[in-house]
Amino acid sequence: MADKTQSQLVVDLRGRSIETLDDFWDAVTQPCGLPEWFGRNTQAWRDTNQTRGISDVIDNHDVLVVHVDRHGLFAAGSREARALRSAFAGRQSRLVVHEPS
């Protein structure tokens, strides 16, 4: 029996200035289909990715992959970025942080 191929929603934010969590929420709202009432906090993001039922766009994919550059919010040592990274934990979502080119 063949393994099921997982569908991925890939959101590539490389090259975009993301200095704050608000910048991150602004950047992912449209491509992830987040509703107006989305909580814009890391716990709401964790629920969206792991529990599902909040975004039809995310729910229609097995895995969400978000690519960002390692600067601004995602620079080394950012406490907010650590909290956000932890909200990506699990099989259904991944945050990929790229070194600047």
All heavy atoms as an XYZ file, in Angstrom:
800
protein
N       0.834     -1.168      0.000
C       0.000      0.000      0.000
C       0.890      1.246      0.000
O       1.837      1.335      0.759
C      -0.895     -0.022      1.247
C      -1.737      1.227      1.348
S      -2.491      1.475      2.970
C      -3.921      0.466      2.850
N       0.569      2.199     -0.844
C       1.364      3.417     -0.960
C       1.002      4.393      0.162
O      -0.141      4.445      0.616
C       1.121      4.073     -2.316
N       1.995      5.158      0.612
C       1.754      6.190      1.614
C       1.012      7.355      0.973
O       1.245      7.690     -0.190
C       3.082      6.712      2.182
C       3.769      5.682      3.052
O       3.067      4.835      3.624
O       5.006      5.732      3.151
N       0.135      7.978      1.738
C      -0.579      9.148      1.261
C       0.388     10.324      1.177
O       1.154     10.576      2.099
C      -1.711      9.490      2.224
C      -2.461     10.730      1.817
C      -3.513     11.089      2.858
C      -4.190     12.360      2.415
N      -4.055     13.439      3.321
N       0.364     11.009      0.074
C       1.184     12.197     -0.081
C       0.507     13.347      0.647
O      -0.683     13.592      0.464
C       1.353     12.551     -1.575
O       1.938     11.449     -2.246
C       2.211     13.787     -1.749
N       1.255     14.013      1.493
C       0.697     15.119      2.250
C       0.644     16.381      1.395
O       1.600     16.699      0.695
C       1.525     15.392      3.488
C       1.429     14.317      4.531
C       2.092     14.735      5.819
O       3.037     15.500      5.832
N       1.580     14.231      6.920
N      -0.477     17.076      1.466
C      -0.567     18.365      0.777
C      -0.023     19.440      1.712
O      -0.242     19.397      2.923
C      -2.010     18.669      0.383
O      -2.814     18.865      1.534
N       0.702     20.378      1.136
C       1.318     21.440      1.928
C       0.808     22.796      1.467
O       0.705     23.058      0.271
C       2.834     21.428      1.776
C       3.517     20.250      2.394
C       5.031     20.385      2.344
O       5.574     21.298      1.738
N       5.708     19.467      3.002
N       0.505     23.636      2.436
C       0.273     25.043      2.171
C       1.586     25.733      2.505
O       2.030     25.699      3.656
C      -0.858     25.579      3.053
C      -1.078     27.092      3.023
C      -1.404     27.567      1.607
C      -2.178     27.483      4.005
N       2.227     26.303      1.512
C       3.521     26.958      1.706
C       3.308     28.470      1.629
O       2.798     28.986      0.630
C       4.545     26.505      0.648
C       5.864     27.248      0.832
C       4.755     24.996      0.729
N       3.693     29.151      2.697
C       3.609     30.607      2.759
C       5.041     31.119      2.861
O       5.717     30.901      3.858
C       2.766     31.071      3.967
C       2.740     32.585      4.046
C       1.360     30.496      3.883
N       5.503     31.765      1.794
C       6.891     32.222      1.727
C       6.942     33.721      2.012
O       6.529     34.534      1.183
C       7.481     31.921      0.352
C       8.976     32.085      0.322
O       9.544     32.734      1.232
O       9.601     31.562     -0.622
N       7.442     34.066      3.186
C       7.525     35.465      3.606
C       8.948     36.005      3.515
O       9.225     37.104      4.022
C       7.008     35.605      5.044
C       5.582     35.103      5.288
C       5.212     35.236      6.759
C       4.587     35.821      4.404
N       9.836     35.257      2.862
C      11.214     35.738      2.715
C      11.215     37.027      1.909
O      10.464     37.173      0.957
C      12.083     34.685      2.044
C      12.324     33.492      2.956
C      13.100     32.418      2.278
N      12.205     31.750      1.322
C      12.556     30.713      0.587
N      13.774     30.235      0.653
N      11.685     30.160     -0.230
N      12.056     37.956      2.344
C      12.150     39.252      1.679
C      11.153     40.268      2.211
O      11.201     41.433      1.858
N      10.266     39.837      3.065
C       9.267     40.732      3.644
C       9.753     41.196      5.015
O      10.267     40.407      5.793
C       7.940     39.990      3.780
C       6.835     40.873      4.250
C       5.514     40.219      4.024
N       4.461     41.086      4.539
C       3.224     41.012      4.158
N       2.857     40.111      3.276
N       2.329     41.813      4.655
N       9.558     42.459      5.320
C       9.976     43.002      6.611
C       8.977     42.582      7.683
O       7.805     42.960      7.642
C      10.057     44.525      6.546
O      10.392     45.046      7.805
N       9.449     41.770      8.622
C       8.608     41.319      9.733
C       9.355     41.666     11.013
O      10.236     40.938     11.446
C       8.306     39.815      9.633
C       7.596     39.530      8.322
C       7.484     39.354     10.835
C       7.324     38.079      8.058
N       8.994     42.797     11.587
C       9.677     43.301     12.776
C       8.933     42.965     14.065
O       9.538     42.906     15.128
C       9.865     44.816     12.671
C      10.691     45.253     11.465
C      12.119     44.756     11.506
O      12.707     44.694     12.612
O      12.656     44.407     10.441
N       7.615     42.770     13.969
C       6.791     42.555     15.154
C       5.825     41.393     14.910
O       5.628     40.960     13.770
C       5.959     43.808     15.483
O       5.015     44.016     14.420
C       6.834     45.040     15.662
N       5.191     40.926     15.975
C       4.156     39.905     15.817
C       3.004     40.430     14.972
O       2.440     39.683     14.166
C       3.637     39.444     17.178
C       4.482     38.395     17.885
C       3.941     38.138     19.283
C       4.540     37.103     17.094
N       2.660     41.710     15.114
C       1.603     42.279     14.270
C       1.973     42.197     12.793
O       1.120     41.904     11.948
C       1.294     43.721     14.659
C       0.381     43.815     15.874
O      -0.375     42.849     16.144
O       0.416     44.856     16.557
N       3.250     42.441     12.468
C       3.701     42.294     11.079
C       3.512     40.854     10.605
O       3.106     40.614      9.461
C       5.182     42.666     10.930
C       5.465     44.135     11.155
O       4.534     44.965     11.058
O       6.636     44.455     11.449
N       3.808     39.895     11.486
C       3.638     38.486     11.131
C       2.166     38.180     10.875
O       1.816     37.569      9.875
C       4.198     37.574     12.228
C       3.999     36.116     11.914
C       4.842     35.463     11.026
C       2.964     35.399     12.497
C       4.652     34.125     10.714
C       2.767     34.060     12.210
C       3.615     33.423     11.307
N       1.285     38.611     11.789
C      -0.151     38.342     11.598
C      -0.644     38.987     10.314
O      -1.416     38.372      9.569
C      -0.976     38.840     12.789
C      -0.546     38.278     14.106
C      -0.320     38.987     15.250
C      -0.286     36.907     14.436
N       0.077     38.140     16.254
C       0.106     36.852     15.788
C      -0.328     35.713     13.717
C       0.437     35.673     16.435
C       0.005     34.530     14.361
C       0.375     34.519     15.691
N      -0.205     40.220     10.036
C      -0.593     40.883      8.783
C      -0.140     40.072      7.573
O      -0.859     39.958      6.584
C       0.006     42.288      8.703
C      -0.598     43.260      9.710
O      -1.676     42.967     10.277
O       0.034     44.319      9.930
N       1.050     39.488      7.657
C       1.615     38.753      6.526
C       0.925     37.415      6.277
O       0.818     36.976      5.132
C       3.116     38.531      6.749
N       0.459     36.745      7.329
C      -0.132     35.411      7.147
C      -1.654     35.427      7.036
O      -2.247     34.429      6.628
C       0.297     34.418      8.252
C       1.802     34.196      8.231
C      -0.194     34.847      9.627
N      -2.290     36.521      7.384
C      -3.758     36.556      7.402
C      -4.367     36.155      6.068
O      -5.211     35.254      6.008
C      -4.265     37.945      7.835
O      -3.899     38.142      9.203
C      -5.771     38.066      7.703
N      -3.971     36.793      4.998
C      -4.576     36.509      3.686
C      -4.188     35.133      3.151
O      -5.071     34.336      2.810
C      -4.233     37.628      2.692
C      -5.000     37.555      1.386
C      -4.363     36.588      0.402
O      -3.144     36.406      0.386
N      -5.181     35.946     -0.419
N      -2.895     34.791      3.064
C      -2.559     33.491      2.474
C      -3.044     32.297      3.296
O      -3.248     31.214      2.750
C      -1.037     33.503      2.358
C      -0.561     34.577      3.248
C      -1.690     35.561      3.383
N      -3.258     32.497      4.592
C      -3.742     31.407      5.449
C      -5.253     31.454      5.650
O      -5.813     30.577      6.322
C      -3.032     31.443      6.798
S      -1.293     31.002      6.694
N      -5.908     32.459      5.089
C      -7.356     32.551      5.211
C      -7.847     32.733      6.636
O      -8.864     32.174      7.025
N      -7.123     33.542      7.403
C      -7.525     33.754      8.798
C      -8.746     34.673      8.858
O      -8.789     35.698      8.177
C      -6.378     34.361      9.600
C      -5.119     33.508      9.679
C      -4.020     34.254     10.430
C      -5.402     32.168     10.337
N      -9.735     34.321      9.667
C     -10.938     35.152      9.765
C     -10.665     36.452     10.529
O      -9.684     36.565     11.259
C     -11.911     34.261     10.544
C     -11.046     33.341     11.321
C      -9.815     33.125     10.501
N     -11.564     37.430     10.376
C     -11.412     38.712     11.065
C     -11.308     38.548     12.574
O     -10.606     39.306     13.233
C     -12.604     39.622     10.757
C     -12.565     40.258      9.411
C     -13.723     41.229      9.221
O     -14.202     41.816     10.216
O     -14.144     41.395      8.071
N     -11.974     37.564     13.119
C     -12.017     37.378     14.561
C     -10.814     36.591     15.098
O     -10.732     36.337     16.291
C     -13.319     36.698     14.990
C     -13.660     35.466     14.209
C     -14.479     35.388     13.125
C     -13.202     34.131     14.451
N     -14.550     34.083     12.663
C     -13.765     33.291     13.477
C     -12.349     33.556     15.402
C     -13.519     31.924     13.409
C     -12.108     32.190     15.329
C     -12.694     31.397     14.353
N      -9.869     36.222     14.226
C      -8.681     35.488     14.664
C      -7.972     36.269     15.771
O      -7.798     37.482     15.683
C      -7.730     35.265     13.476
C      -6.430     34.627     13.879
C      -6.371     33.289     14.212
C      -5.273     35.380     13.937
C      -5.178     32.699     14.602
C      -4.078     34.800     14.316
C      -4.028     33.456     14.652
N      -7.526     35.573     16.810
C      -6.981     36.190     18.013
C      -5.659     36.904     17.897
O      -5.293     37.643     18.795
N      -4.895     36.696     16.817
C      -3.602     37.357     16.625
C      -2.682     37.197     17.834
O      -2.037     38.142     18.285
C      -3.785     38.826     16.256
C      -4.434     38.993     14.890
C      -4.687     40.430     14.542
N      -3.482     41.177     14.319
C      -2.967     41.479     13.129
N      -3.554     41.068     12.033
N      -1.874     42.189     13.037
N      -2.601     35.967     18.355
C      -1.658     35.654     19.423
C      -1.174     34.224     19.198
O      -1.750     33.479     18.394
C      -2.284     35.845     20.806
C      -3.453     34.937     21.046
O      -3.307     33.717     21.123
N      -4.646     35.521     21.160
N      -0.105     33.853     19.891
C       0.508     32.550     19.619
C      -0.380     31.380     20.012
O      -0.349     30.336     19.370
C       1.890     32.433     20.290
O       1.758     32.702     21.686
C       2.879     33.406     19.672
N      -1.206     31.535     21.043
C      -2.113     30.441     21.409
C      -3.177     30.233     20.332
O      -3.506     29.102     19.968
C      -2.774     30.703     22.765
C      -3.617     29.535     23.242
C      -2.810     28.235     23.369
O      -1.734     28.232     23.958
N      -3.315     27.148     22.822
N      -3.706     31.315     19.792
C      -4.685     31.203     18.701
C      -4.034     30.567     17.471
O      -4.643     29.756     16.768
C      -5.245     32.580     18.354
N      -2.769     30.910     17.218
C      -2.042     30.330     16.086
C      -1.839     28.826     16.292
O      -2.022     28.038     15.380
C      -0.705     31.046     15.908
C       0.062     30.638     14.703
C       1.271     30.003     14.696
C      -0.289     30.840     13.333
N       1.686     29.801     13.412
C       0.746     30.302     12.551
C      -1.371     31.418     12.689
C       0.730     30.326     11.154
C      -1.384     31.439     11.303
C      -0.352     30.900     10.557
N      -1.477     28.437     17.502
C      -1.310     27.017     17.818
C      -2.634     26.277     17.584
O      -2.663     25.220     16.977
C      -0.850     26.831     19.259
C      -0.660     25.380     19.664
C      -0.347     25.213     21.140
N       0.665     26.109     21.651
C       1.973     25.899     21.593
N       2.443     24.795     21.057
N       2.820     26.773     22.079
N      -3.728     26.846     18.069
C      -5.033     26.225     17.861
C      -5.366     26.107     16.379
O      -5.892     25.086     15.929
C      -6.133     27.025     18.562
C      -6.042     26.961     20.076
O      -5.324     26.083     20.599
O      -6.686     27.804     20.732
N      -5.067     27.144     15.620
C      -5.343     27.143     14.186
C      -4.590     26.020     13.488
O      -5.139     25.337     12.615
C      -4.947     28.500     13.564
O      -5.691     29.529     14.211
C      -5.212     28.537     12.074
N      -3.337     25.811     13.878
C      -2.491     24.815     13.214
C      -2.694     23.401     13.736
O      -2.569     22.444     12.973
C      -1.011     25.189     13.370
C      -0.672     26.443     12.626
O      -1.184     26.692     11.551
N       0.181     27.255     13.195
N      -2.977     23.251     15.006
C      -3.040     21.912     15.580
C      -4.465     21.395     15.763
O      -4.740     20.241     15.475
C      -2.298     21.891     16.916
C      -0.813     22.120     16.725
C      -0.057     22.124     18.036
O      -0.586     21.804     19.085
N       1.214     22.491     17.975
N      -5.340     22.226     16.243
C      -6.717     21.799     16.485
C      -7.544     21.903     15.213
O      -8.436     21.097     14.981
C      -7.353     22.665     17.600
O      -6.502     22.628     18.738
C      -8.721     22.152     17.969
N      -7.222     22.892     14.407
C      -7.917     23.168     13.146
C      -9.327     23.683     13.410
O      -9.712     23.911     14.536
C      -7.902     21.951     12.219
C      -6.493     21.406     11.908
C      -5.737     22.368     11.032
N      -4.369     21.989     10.766
C      -3.910     21.694      9.568
N      -4.692     21.664      8.528
N      -2.629     21.430      9.408
N     -10.103     23.892     12.348
C     -11.464     24.388     12.483
C     -11.573     25.900     12.500
O     -12.657     26.436     12.697
N     -10.476     26.617     12.292
C     -10.498     28.079     12.318
C     -10.344     28.645     10.909
O     -11.006     29.601     10.544
C      -9.402     28.620     13.260
C      -9.735     28.187     14.696
C      -9.261     30.140     13.153
C      -8.670     28.423     15.705
N      -9.482     28.035     10.099
C      -9.235     28.501      8.737
C      -9.469     27.363      7.751
O      -8.783     26.347      7.796
C      -7.786     28.982      8.608
O      -7.422     29.072      7.237
N     -10.430     27.554      6.840
C     -10.674     26.546      5.802
C      -9.446     26.350      4.926
O      -9.174     25.249      4.465
C     -11.870     26.940      4.934
C     -13.194     26.850      5.668
O     -13.263     26.137      6.696
O     -14.160     27.503      5.223
N      -8.692     27.433      4.685
C      -7.498     27.339      3.842
C      -6.482     26.395      4.477
O      -5.974     25.471      3.826
C      -6.880     28.731      3.594
C      -5.555     28.621      2.846
C      -7.858     29.626      2.834
N      -6.172     26.594      5.736
C      -5.221     25.726      6.435
C      -5.797     24.319      6.567
O      -5.109     23.329      6.344
C      -4.844     26.315      7.810
C      -4.015     27.593      7.609
C      -4.065     25.300      8.651
C      -3.707     28.344      8.887
N      -7.078     24.231      6.896
C      -7.710     22.921      7.089
C      -7.703     22.062      5.828
O      -7.755     20.833      5.918
C      -9.145     23.087      7.582
C      -9.223     23.674      8.986
O      -8.170     23.839      9.623
O     -10.347     23.972      9.422
N      -7.638     22.696      4.668
C      -7.636     21.949      3.404
C      -6.263     21.387      3.044
O      -6.092     20.814      1.969
C      -8.163     22.814      2.260
C      -9.658     22.979      2.329
O     -10.372     22.070      2.758
N     -10.144     24.130      1.923
N      -5.284     21.572      3.921
C      -3.926     21.054      3.714
C      -3.513     20.240      4.937
O      -3.953     20.501      6.045
C      -2.940     22.202      3.491
C      -3.222     22.963      2.239
N      -4.156     23.972      2.182
C      -2.722     22.839      0.996
C      -4.199     24.446      0.952
N      -3.342     23.780      0.216
N      -2.654     19.272      4.696
C      -2.159     18.450      5.800
C      -1.115     19.182      6.635
O      -1.025     18.979      7.844
C      -1.546     17.148      5.262
C      -2.573     16.297      4.545
O      -3.663     16.077      5.111
O      -2.289     15.861      3.415
N      -0.312     20.018      5.966
C       0.810     20.677      6.630
C       0.888     22.129      6.170
O       0.728     22.420      4.992
C       2.149     19.967      6.295
C       3.322     20.671      6.959
C       2.105     18.507      6.695
N       1.137     23.019      7.119
C       1.416     24.420      6.820
C       2.910     24.648      7.001
O       3.463     24.303      8.046
C       0.645     25.347      7.770
C       1.058     26.819      7.763
C       0.757     27.460      6.408
C       0.369     27.564      8.886
N       3.561     25.214      5.983
C       4.988     25.533      6.055
C       5.139     27.027      5.805
O       4.704     27.527      4.759
C       5.807     24.740      5.014
C       7.285     25.076      5.144
C       5.565     23.242      5.156
N       5.728     27.742      6.760
C       5.955     29.175      6.627
C       7.462     29.417      6.584
O       8.192     28.978      7.476
C       5.308     29.967      7.787
C       5.617     31.453      7.661
C       3.798     29.719      7.820
N       7.915     30.105      5.530
C       9.331     30.455      5.366
C       9.517     31.933      5.710
O       8.754     32.784      5.238
C       9.778     30.230      3.911
C       9.759     28.808      3.487
N      10.859     27.993      3.607
C       8.774     28.050      2.950
C      10.551     26.785      3.143
N       9.292     26.799      2.745
N      10.525     32.220      6.527
C      10.852     33.599      6.904
C      12.367     33.781      6.876
O      13.118     32.809      6.900
C      10.320     33.960      8.308
C       8.797     33.916      8.358
C      10.920     33.066      9.380
N      12.796     35.037      6.826
C      14.217     35.365      6.941
C      14.573     35.544      8.408
O      13.745     35.972      9.218
C      14.531     36.678      6.210
C      14.431     36.544      4.708
O      14.797     35.481      4.174
O      13.984     37.522      4.068
N      15.832     35.251      8.740
C      16.324     35.435     10.106
C      16.752     36.898     10.287
O      17.921     37.238     10.291
C      17.500     34.510     10.397
C      17.946     34.556     11.859
C      19.128     33.664     12.163
N      18.912     32.304     11.768
C      18.272     31.372     12.483
N      17.761     31.688     13.642
N      18.141     30.152     12.028
N      15.775     37.773     10.412
C      16.026     39.161     10.787
C      14.745     39.722     11.366
O      13.704     39.075     11.335
C      16.538     40.006      9.606
C      15.555     40.182      8.491
N      14.505     41.053      8.541
C      15.461     39.574      7.292
C      13.819     40.984      7.426
N      14.366     40.091      6.651
N      14.816     40.891     11.952
C      13.640     41.469     12.578
C      13.131     40.575     13.696
O      13.889     40.172     14.580
N      11.865     40.214     13.629
C      11.247     39.362     14.643
C      11.980     38.039     14.799
O      12.078     37.500     15.896
C       9.780     39.109     14.272
C       8.998     38.175     15.189
C       8.879     38.759     16.596
C       7.621     37.890     14.616
N      12.518     37.514     13.715
C      13.139     36.189     13.741
C      14.651     36.218     13.921
O      15.326     35.224     13.709
C      12.750     35.411     12.482
C      11.270     35.204     12.403
C      10.483     36.015     11.599
C      10.656     34.238     13.169
C       9.115     35.853     11.543
C       9.284     34.063     13.134
C       8.510     34.876     12.318
N      15.187     37.354     14.352
C      16.609     37.434     14.667
C      16.887     36.596     15.910
O      16.009     36.359     16.735
C      17.018     38.885     14.906
N      18.107     36.156     16.030
C      18.486     35.318     17.171
C      18.153     36.017     18.482
O      18.379     37.207     18.645
C      19.968     34.989     17.103
N      17.580     35.260     19.419
C      17.332     35.777     20.752
C      15.995     36.471     20.945
O      15.715     36.928     22.046
N      15.172     36.552     19.933
C      13.885     37.220     20.079
C      12.924     36.352     20.893
O      12.591     35.240     20.503
C      13.282     37.517     18.700
O      11.937     37.905     18.830
N      12.475     36.868     22.023
C      11.547     36.138     22.894
C      10.218     35.890     22.188
O       9.632     34.813     22.286
C      11.341     36.920     24.171
C      10.463     36.207     25.189
C      10.176     37.118     26.316
N       9.663     38.319     25.673
C       8.983     39.278     26.237
N       8.767     39.254     27.479
N       8.525     40.311     25.590
N       9.724     36.895     21.460
C       8.465     36.732     20.735
C       8.588     35.659     19.661
O       7.664     34.879     19.446
C       8.035     38.050     20.105
C       7.601     39.083     21.115
C       7.279     40.406     20.466
O       8.021     40.838     19.565
O       6.272     41.009     20.865
N       9.737     35.615     18.981
C       9.941     34.599     17.946
C       9.980     33.203     18.558
O       9.453     32.250     17.969
C      11.228     34.871     17.169
N      10.582     33.058     19.728
C      10.597     31.749     20.405
C       9.176     31.289     20.709
O       8.831     30.130     20.514
C      11.446     31.793     21.670
C      12.929     31.721     21.398
C      13.722     31.436     22.667
N      13.473     32.369     23.753
C      14.112     33.512     23.942
N      15.066     33.862     23.101
N      13.826     34.298     24.959
N       8.346     32.196     21.190
C       6.951     31.849     21.485
C       6.213     31.458     20.212
O       5.446     30.487     20.197
C       6.258     33.019     22.167
N       6.464     32.185     19.147
C       5.823     31.867     17.872
C       6.306     30.527     17.335
O       5.509     29.713     16.871
C       6.091     32.984     16.862
C       5.369     32.879     15.529
C       3.864     32.791     15.718
C       5.725     34.071     14.661
N       7.615     30.282     17.426
C       8.158     28.994     16.968
C       7.511     27.833     17.705
O       7.218     26.802     17.117
C       9.671     28.944     17.167
C      10.440     29.722     16.153
C      11.931     29.564     16.384
N      12.644     30.404     15.463
C      13.657     31.177     15.789
N      14.120     31.178     17.026
N      14.244     31.920     14.890
N       7.294     28.000     19.007
C       6.691     26.910     19.774
C       5.251     26.648     19.321
O       4.758     25.531     19.447
C       6.737     27.199     21.276
O       5.829     28.215     21.621
N       4.603     27.647     18.775
C       3.235     27.465     18.277
C       3.210     26.675     16.969
O       2.154     26.228     16.536
C       2.569     28.827     18.082
N       4.361     26.493     16.350
C       4.474     25.680     15.142
C       4.775     24.220     15.467
O       4.894     23.406     14.570
C       5.586     26.204     14.227
C       5.170     27.349     13.350
C       5.305     28.650     13.781
C       4.662     27.117     12.081
C       4.943     29.709     12.964
C       4.290     28.160     11.269
C       4.434     29.462     11.707
N       4.940     23.896     16.729
C       5.288     22.526     17.113
C       4.190     21.563     16.677
O       3.013     21.895     16.690
C       5.497     22.445     18.617
N       4.597     20.386     16.277
C       3.637     19.374     15.846
C       3.863     18.978     14.399
O       4.705     19.539     13.707
N       3.105     18.021     13.954
C       3.265     17.496     12.596
C       2.595     18.342     11.540
O       2.882     18.206     10.363
C       2.668     16.098     12.509
C       3.366     15.077     13.335
C       2.734     13.741     13.099
N       3.180     12.810     14.117
C       2.590     11.685     14.381
N       1.526     11.331     13.709
N       3.054     10.895     15.305
N       1.668     19.205     11.945
C       0.847     19.907     10.972
C       1.366     21.276     10.569
O       0.770     21.920      9.715
C      -0.580     20.044     11.521
C      -1.242     18.699     11.684
C      -2.571     18.831     12.375
O      -2.670     19.405     13.447
N      -3.601     18.304     11.745
N       2.453     21.719     11.163
C       2.979     23.036     10.792
C       4.479     23.100     11.038
O       5.001     22.438     11.934
C       2.272     24.136     11.590
O       2.499     23.977     12.963
N       5.142     23.902     10.194
C       6.600     24.088     10.322
C       6.939     25.535     10.028
O       6.408     26.118      9.086
C       7.332     23.216      9.313
C       7.537     21.813      9.736
C       8.581     21.064      8.908
N       8.754     21.508      7.562
C       8.295     20.876      6.480
N       7.596     19.779      6.592
N       8.529     21.338      5.276
N       7.841     26.078     10.802
C       8.421     27.385     10.543
C       9.851     27.149     10.092
O      10.633     26.524     10.810
C       8.404     28.261     11.800
C       9.034     29.626     11.669
C       8.235     30.501     10.704
C       9.144     30.301     13.026
N      10.190     27.647      8.914
C      11.540     27.490      8.367
C      12.174     28.875      8.346
O      11.697     29.774      7.640
C      11.517     26.880      6.952
C      12.934     26.696      6.431
C      10.738     25.570      6.946
N      13.235     29.050      9.146
C      13.915     30.328      9.240
C      15.191     30.240      8.411
O      16.038     29.398      8.658
C      14.233     30.680     10.712
C      14.923     32.022     10.793
C      12.956     30.670     11.540
N      15.306     31.122      7.421
C      16.435     31.125      6.489
C      17.433     32.213      6.852
O      17.044     33.320      7.253
C      15.946     31.384      5.059
C      15.026     30.323      4.557
N      15.455     29.226      3.855
C      13.668     30.198      4.652
C      14.420     28.468      3.537
N      13.322     29.030      4.013
N      18.689     31.890      6.676
C      19.734     32.907      6.843
C      19.609     33.917      5.714
O      19.294     33.541      4.577
C      21.126     32.261      6.794
C      21.401     31.339      7.977
C      21.343     32.048      9.311
O      21.706     33.233      9.392
O      20.917     31.411     10.287
N      19.830     35.188      6.005
C      19.746     36.200      4.946
C      20.776     35.932      3.853
O      21.880     35.472      4.133
C      20.061     37.520      5.657
C      20.054     37.219      7.114
C      20.157     35.741      7.294
N      20.359     36.230      2.642
C      21.298     35.981      1.524
C      22.071     37.203      1.146
O      21.870     38.268      1.577
C      20.534     35.484      0.311
O      19.436     36.293      0.025
